[in-house]
């Protein structure tokens, strides 16, 4: 567990930032919007207690698929259960595991769900009996009623949700301010002041878990990083942040993303993001080893790393003058794959937002990401943001 951290004083009004720069990332906002009240947690302690409890009540087994018996009562069209060797109780599949089971045997889950349970059972039973892979791995939860939470292939490499949360706790404590890492504050759009001191509630939390997954987002927003100056001479401030996710039932990969950002708004959009980096790990046979030796150490390295390389890269980008005339600007962008209309828009955007035409690498990066934010198509937006990232990475 991380030691308590002595925070430096924070201005009473918070930190003035410029959220118009860099990328806008909506991943956290999407999670925040979609989570009902029972999937929102106010601390990492609450979160890990919940996900660890279900692991403690669970068991996994690898069994012959042909040995599974699917049963349904004719007098109850919605009651479909499984009888698995070694289990004394009938096991009820969840909506998710029913879909996994259907997928494993090559049956259309949406169609089976429309059938009366006896007919769906006949189809599933045939598929299991003739399943060419022969074996399946189950994840069963016994909380009085035995529930099939997941059914996968035998080589599925499960990383439990509590393992990810535990790794986060090593650097973030409770996630509420006992270390430098905490649930984020809120940007005031009227003043562009970011206030890191916001009570953690169901409306503001960024710690989520459902029966299928976990998602966590934390920031180090009491320790701003200055990387240059804004056009008005005030400091360009950043904060470190990361989010991570997992699904022990196979609904998604395990992944972590680290970055520097300028603000988080009330809807949990990330604004002014720079230096975004992401790793994902599929739940394949060696997933647990990759998590132990790659993902978890990467998170700890980022949490404890110095921001100096990031600050230096921003300063280098600001000082790398690559265009002094309009012809230079046109040539610089056209050589990097930007069309004529796009080139003009990037140059105009920098002039409007920075008060001068782009000259440095940093100017061009800011113009490209600003244009990217206006793209309604996600693929087009990501393509522009990727070009901006490569441009910044090429400095030095």
C-alpha positions in Angstrom: 0.0 0.0 0.0 1.3 3.5 -0.8 2.3 5.8 2.0 0.3 8.9 2.8 1.4 11.8 0.7 1.9 15.4 1.9 0.3 17.6 -0.7 1.7 21.0 -1.6 -0.8 23.9 -1.2 -3.3 24.3 -3.9 -4.7 27.7 -4.9 -8.1 28.2 -3.3 -9.6 28.8 -6.8 -7.9 25.8 -8.3 -5.7 25.8 -11.4 -6.3 27.8 -14.5 -5.8 25.5 -17.6 -6.3 25.6 -21.3 -8.6 22.7 -22.2 -8.7 23.7 -25.9 -5.3 22.2 -26.5 -4.4 18.6 -27.1 -6.8 15.7 -27.5 -10.2 15.2 -26.1 -10.7 11.6 -24.9 -14.3 10.4 -24.2 -13.6 6.8 -23.0 -14.1 7.7 -19.3 -17.2 9.8 -20.1 -18.7 6.8 -21.9 -18.2 4.6 -18.9 -19.5 7.3 -16.5 -22.7 7.8 -18.5 -23.5 4.1 -18.9 -23.1 3.0 -15.3 -26.1 2.6 -13.0 -26.0 3.4 -9.3 -25.1 -0.2 -8.3 -22.0 -0.2 -10.5 -20.5 3.0 -9.0 -18.0 2.8 -6.0 -16.7 5.6 -3.8 -13.3 4.1 -3.0 -11.0 1.4 -4.1 -11.6 -0.4 -0.8 -15.3 -0.7 -1.6 -14.5 -1.7 -5.1 -12.0 -4.5 -4.3 -14.3 -5.8 -1.5 -17.0 -6.3 -4.0 -15.0 -7.9 -6.8 -12.9 -10.1 -4.4 -16.1 -11.4 -2.7 -17.4 -12.8 -6.0 -14.0 -14.4 -6.7 -14.0 -16.0 -3.3 -17.5 -17.5 -4.0 -16.4 -18.7 -7.5 -14.8 -21.8 -8.9 -13.4 -22.7 -12.3 -13.4 -26.1 -14.0 -12.3 -27.5 -17.3 -14.8 -30.2 -18.4 -15.8 -32.2 -21.4 -18.5 -30.2 -23.3 -20.3 -33.4 -24.2 -20.8 -34.1 -20.4 -22.8 -31.0 -19.9 -26.6 -31.5 -19.7 -29.0 -28.7 -20.7 -32.4 -28.9 -19.0 -35.6 -26.9 -19.3 -39.0 -27.4 -17.8 -42.0 -27.3 -20.1 -44.1 -25.5 -17.5 -41.5 -22.7 -17.3 -40.6 -21.3 -20.7 -37.8 -19.1 -19.3 -36.1 -21.6 -17.0 -33.0 -23.1 -18.6 -30.3 -24.7 -16.4 -27.1 -26.8 -16.8 -26.1 -29.9 -15.1 -22.3 -30.2 -14.9 -20.3 -33.2 -13.6 -19.0 -32.6 -10.1 -21.8 -30.1 -9.2 -24.7 -31.2 -7.1 -26.8 -28.2 -8.0 -28.2 -27.1 -11.4 -26.4 -24.1 -12.7 -28.2 -21.1 -14.2 -26.4 -19.3 -17.0 -26.3 -15.5 -17.0 -27.3 -13.5 -20.0 -23.6 -13.1 -20.8 -22.5 -16.7 -20.3 -25.6 -17.9 -22.3 -24.2 -15.9 -25.2 -20.7 -17.3 -24.7 -22.1 -20.8 -24.6 -24.0 -20.3 -27.8 -21.0 -18.8 -29.5 -18.8 -21.7 -28.5 -21.1 -24.2 -30.2 -21.7 -22.0 -33.2 -25.4 -21.2 -32.4 -27.0 -17.7 -32.8 -27.6 -16.5 -29.3 -30.2 -13.9 -30.3 -32.2 -16.6 -32.1 -32.0 -19.0 -29.1 -33.2 -16.4 -26.7 -36.4 -16.0 -28.7 -37.2 -19.7 -28.4 -39.0 -21.4 -25.6 -36.5 -22.8 -23.1 -37.1 -26.4 -24.1 -36.4 -25.7 -27.8 -33.3 -23.6 -26.9 -32.1 -26.5 -24.6 -32.4 -29.0 -27.5 -30.3 -26.8 -29.8 -27.6 -26.1 -27.1 -27.4 -29.8 -26.2 -26.8 -30.8 -29.7 -24.1 -28.2 -30.1 -22.4 -29.2 -26.9 -22.5 -32.9 -27.8 -20.9 -32.3 -31.2 -18.6 -29.5 -30.0 -15.3 -30.2 -31.9 -13.1 -28.5 -29.3 -14.4 -31.0 -26.8 -13.5 -29.1 -23.6 -14.8 -25.8 -22.0 -13.7 -23.9 -19.0 -16.5 -22.6 -16.6 -16.5 -19.9 -14.0 -19.3 -20.6 -11.5 -20.5 -18.4 -8.7 -22.2 -20.1 -5.7 -24.0 -17.4 -3.7 -26.9 -19.7 -2.5 -27.9 -20.0 -6.2 -25.2 -21.4 -8.5 -24.7 -19.2 -11.5 -22.6 -19.7 -14.6 -20.7 -16.4 -15.0 -18.6 -17.4 -17.9 -17.8 -20.3 -20.2 -14.7 -20.1 -22.4 -12.3 -22.3 -24.3 -9.9 -24.4 -22.1 -6.9 -22.1 -22.8 -8.6 -18.9 -21.6 -6.1 -17.1 -19.4 -8.2 -15.4 -16.7 -7.0 -12.3 -14.9 -9.4 -11.7 -12.1 -10.8 -8.2 -11.6 -9.6 -8.0 -8.0 -6.0 -8.6 -9.3 -6.2 -5.4 -11.3 -7.7 -3.4 -8.5 -5.1 -4.7 -6.1 -2.3 -3.5 -8.4 -3.9 -0.1 -8.6 -4.2 0.1 -4.8 -0.5 -0.4 -4.4 0.1 3.0 -5.9 -3.3 4.7 -5.2 -4.3 3.5 -1.8 -8.0 4.2 -1.4 -8.2 6.4 -4.5 -9.7 9.2 -2.5 -6.7 11.3 -1.6 -4.6 9.2 0.8 -1.9 9.1 -1.9 -1.3 11.5 -4.8 -3.6 9.4 -7.0 -7.3 10.1 -6.6 -10.7 10.4 -8.3 -10.5 13.6 -10.4 -11.9 17.1 -9.7 -14.0 19.2 -12.1 -13.3 21.9 -14.7 -15.3 25.1 -14.5 -16.0 26.0 -18.2 -16.9 29.6 -17.3 -13.4 30.3 -15.9 -11.3 27.4 -17.3 -10.3 26.8 -13.7 -9.8 23.1 -12.7 -10.8 22.4 -9.1 -9.1 19.2 -7.8 -11.2 19.2 -4.6 -14.5 17.6 -5.3 -16.3 15.2 -3.0 -16.4 11.7 -4.3 -20.0 10.7 -4.8 -22.1 8.5 -7.1 -22.2 11.5 -9.5 -18.5 12.2 -9.5 -16.8 8.8 -9.0 -14.7 7.2 -11.7 -14.5 3.7 -10.0 -16.9 1.2 -11.7 -17.6 -2.5 -11.6 -20.4 -4.6 -13.0 -20.9 -8.4 -13.1 -18.9 -8.3 -16.3 -16.0 -5.9 -15.7 -14.2 -3.2 -13.8 -13.0 0.2 -15.0 -11.0 2.8 -13.0 -9.7 6.3 -13.7 -7.5 8.2 -11.4 -5.4 11.4 -11.6 -2.6 13.1 -9.8 -4.3 16.5 -9.9 -2.8 18.1 -6.8 0.7 18.3 -8.4 0.5 20.3 -11.7 3.3 20.0 -14.2 4.3 23.2 -16.1 5.4 22.6 -19.6 5.9 26.0 -21.2 3.6 29.1 -21.4 0.3 29.9 -22.9 0.0 32.8 -25.4 -1.0 35.1 -22.5 2.1 34.2 -20.6 0.4 32.0 -18.0 1.8 28.5 -17.3 0.5 25.6 -19.5 -0.4 23.1 -16.7 -0.8 19.4 -17.0 -1.7 16.6 -14.6 -0.9 12.9 -14.9 -3.7 10.4 -15.3 -4.4 6.8 -16.1 -7.4 4.5 -16.6 -7.5 0.7 -16.7 -10.1 -2.0 -17.3 -10.6 -5.7 -17.2 -13.2 -8.4 -17.5 -12.7 -11.7 -15.8 -15.6 -13.2 -17.7 -14.2 -12.4 -21.2 -16.3 -9.4 -22.1 -13.2 -7.3 -22.9 -9.4 -7.4 -22.7 -7.3 -6.1 -19.8 -5.9 -2.8 -20.6 -4.2 0.3 -19.2 -3.8 3.8 -20.6 -1.5 6.5 -19.2 -1.3 10.2 -20.3 -1.0 13.8 -19.3 -4.1 15.9 -19.4 -5.1 19.5 -18.6 -8.6 19.0 -17.2 -11.5 16.6 -16.5 -15.0 18.1 -16.9 -18.2 17.2 -15.0 -19.1 14.6 -17.6 -15.7 13.0 -17.2 -14.4 13.9 -20.6 -10.6 14.2 -20.6 -9.4 17.5 -22.1 -6.0 18.7 -23.3 -4.6 15.1 -23.4 -0.9 14.7 -24.5 1.4 11.7 -24.6 -1.4 9.1 -24.6 -0.1 5.5 -24.3 -2.1 2.3 -24.1 -1.4 -1.4 -23.6 -3.9 -4.3 -23.9 -3.6 -7.9 -23.0 -5.9 -10.5 -24.4 -7.0 -13.3 -22.0 -5.0 -15.9 -23.8 -3.0 -18.8 -22.3 -0.2 -16.6 -20.9 -2.2 -13.6 -20.0 -1.6 -13.9 -16.2 2.2 -13.9 -16.8 2.0 -10.8 -19.1 -0.1 -9.0 -16.5 2.5 -9.8 -13.8 5.6 -9.0 -15.8 4.3 -6.3 -18.2 1.1 -4.4 -17.3 1.3 -4.1 -13.5 5.0 -2.9 -13.6 4.2 -0.5 -16.4 1.5 1.1 -14.3 3.8 1.4 -11.3 6.6 2.9 -13.4 4.3 5.5 -14.8 2.9 6.3 -11.3 6.4 6.9 -9.9 8.1 8.3 -12.9 9.5 11.8 -13.3 7.6 14.1 -15.6 10.9 15.6 -16.9 11.0 13.6 -20.2 7.5 14.7 -21.0 8.2 18.4 -20.1 11.4 18.3 -22.2 9.6 16.8 -25.2 7.0 19.6 -25.0 9.7 22.3 -24.7 11.6 20.7 -27.6 8.5 20.7 -29.7 7.9 24.4 -28.9 11.4 25.4 -29.8 11.6 23.2 -33.0 10.7 25.9 -35.6 10.0 24.2 -38.9 8.1 26.9 -40.9 8.6 30.6 -41.2 6.6 31.4 -44.3 3.2 30.4 -45.7 5.0 28.2 -48.3 6.9 26.5 -45.5 3.7 25.7 -43.7 1.9 24.4 -46.7 4.9 22.2 -47.7 5.4 20.9 -44.1 1.8 19.6 -43.9 1.4 18.5 -47.4 4.5 16.3 -47.2 3.0 14.6 -44.2 -0.2 13.5 -45.9 -2.6 16.4 -45.3 -4.8 17.6 -48.1 -5.1 21.1 -49.3 -8.3 21.9 -47.4 -7.1 20.2 -44.3 -3.8 22.1 -44.4 -5.6 25.4 -44.7 -7.9 24.5 -41.8 -5.0 23.6 -39.5 -3.1 26.8 -40.2 -6.2 28.9 -39.7 -7.0 27.1 -36.4 -3.5 27.8 -35.0 -3.8 31.5 -36.0 -7.2 31.8 -34.4 -6.4 29.9 -31.1 -2.7 30.9 -30.7 -2.7 34.4 -32.2 0.0 33.5 -34.7 0.5 31.2 -37.7 2.1 27.8 -36.9 5.9 27.9 -36.8 7.0 25.1 -34.3 6.2 21.4 -34.2 4.1 22.2 -31.1 2.1 24.7 -33.0 1.3 22.2 -35.8 0.5 19.5 -33.2 -2.0 21.8 -31.5 -3.6 22.7 -34.8 -3.9 19.1 -35.9 -5.5 17.9 -32.6 -7.8 20.9 -32.6 -9.1 20.0 -36.1 -9.4 16.4 -35.0 -11.7 17.3 -32.2 -14.2 18.7 -34.8 -14.3 15.5 -36.8 -17.6 13.6 -36.2 -16.2 10.4 -37.6 -14.1 8.5 -35.1 -11.8 6.9 -37.6 -11.0 10.3 -39.2 -10.4 11.8 -35.8 -8.1 9.0 -34.6 -6.2 9.2 -37.9 -5.5 12.9 -37.3 -4.6 12.4 -33.7 -2.2 9.6 -34.6 -0.5 11.9 -37.1 -0.1 14.6 -34.4 1.3 12.0 -32.0 3.9 10.8 -34.5 4.9 14.4 -35.2 5.5 15.1 -31.5 7.4 11.8 -31.0 9.7 12.7 -33.9 11.1 15.8 -32.1 14.6 15.5 -30.9 
